[in-house]
């Protein structure tokens, strides 16, 4: 086969491949060119080889260029490969630019990646920065209806507040979220109520709570800037002081009863002990009395005592018994 024929065939194959490539990318390339965001054919082929959806990348760049944002294909491709949300990020950047906010592409990408997997988005962050939102304190979804504090007079005060916040884009990445704002505001409300001398002061000056809470700088280290704290509702709760005093009185009564029971048990034990001692002494007396006849018999045997002495002793005992009986009869009369 002649050399020229082989060269012709090779050129024909190359031309067919080039035609196929051109046909595959011509629509995207031409769309980008006509939109004023040109992309080279080699760049489109490279993105195709890397598995990047070049159509979405080109559409994103066209959107950015039409909005006056000069983003390169590499920047868009980097954010996509980092598994970021490309279109929402560009839309958020456009909204920030139209609102006159200073938000760079790197910041927008960082916020988008930081909110990945959460309920937050970079678009919401920008919208909240443009249009402040209101946070209920406490959060109704947490199951609590009010923040409860006790004044110095022991009366409970129930407060519901509404906090108006604006996103601080510079601190959004790494900053505390809404839960921290709610917790700090709740702490400030409880502290303010607790420092009031009476619950009436809280009812008469609800704005005092807002002022004290705002002065504490509760938005420090958070992703939001607190614009205002409005007290939505103030109610009087229970008399906690009276309940505590009642509980203390009951506890004191129970303690006194317990101590009295201890003393009674000790007295009963002492009484039983004394009875036991009396019985012991009676037993000793009986034992001693039982020794008298033995001692008399021994005296009679040893001659220390005569029979006449014994009879005389018997007469004395009989005389004593008679006198006791006579005195007993007179007492009965």
C-alpha positions, 0 to 999 in steps of 0.5 A: 500500500502506498505511503500516501494512502496510509497518510490519507487514512490516518488523516481521515481518522483524525478528522473524524475523531476531531469532528466527533469531539467538535460536535460533542462540545460545540453546543457548550463551547458556542453557548459560553462564547456567545454569553461572554464567558468563553471556554476553550475546547481543550478545557472542555475536553479536560473536564470531560476526561476528569469526570466533571460535568462540564455543562454545569460548570459552564452554566455556572460561569455564565451565571456568574459572568452575567451577574458581574462576577469574574470567576474562572473555570478552575475556581468553579471546578475546585469547589465542585470537586470539594463536593460543594453546592456550586449553583447555590453558592454562586446564587448566594454570592450574587445576592450578596453582591447585589446587596452591597455586602463584602463577600468573597468567593472563598468565603462563600465556598467556606460557608457552603462547605461548613454548612454541608450536612446541616439544615443551614445553607450559604443562601440562608446565611446571606439572606439572614444577613440581608433580612434579619430573622427572629428567634423565639426564646425559648425555642418552642420545639424544645418543649418549653413555653417560657424562661422561668426566674425567681425574684428576691421576694420568692415570686416566680416570673415567666418570660418569653422573648424574641431575639432579632439577629443578623448573620455575621458572615465573617464569623459564620464559619466556626461561630456558635449557632442559634442554640447558643444565642437562645441559651445565653439570652435565657441565662441573661433573663434568669439573672435579671429576674433573680437580681430584682427585689420584687416581681413587680419591678420586672412586670413594670420594667420589662425593658430592663431585661432587654437592656441588661441582656444586650449589655452582656454582649451575648453575640460574642463568638457566635455566627450572628449579630443581635440587633434587638431583644424584645420581651413578648410576654411576662407572666407571674408564676408560683410563689416559690419562696412560700413553697420553700418555706413550707417545705422547710417547715415540714422538714423541721417538723419531721426532724423534731418528731424524729428527735422526740421519738428518739427521746421517747425510745430512750425513756422507754429503754431506761424505764425497762432497765430500771424495772429490770434493776428493781426485779434484780434487787427484789431477787436479791432481797428474796435471796437474803431473806432465804438466808435468815432461816439458815442463819437461825438454824446455824445459830441454834446449832452453834449455841450462839442463840438459845431456844428462848431467844428463838421463841422471843424472836417469834413472839416479836414477829407475831406481835409485829404482824398483829400490829400491822394487821391492826394498823391495816384495819384502821386504815381501811376504816 
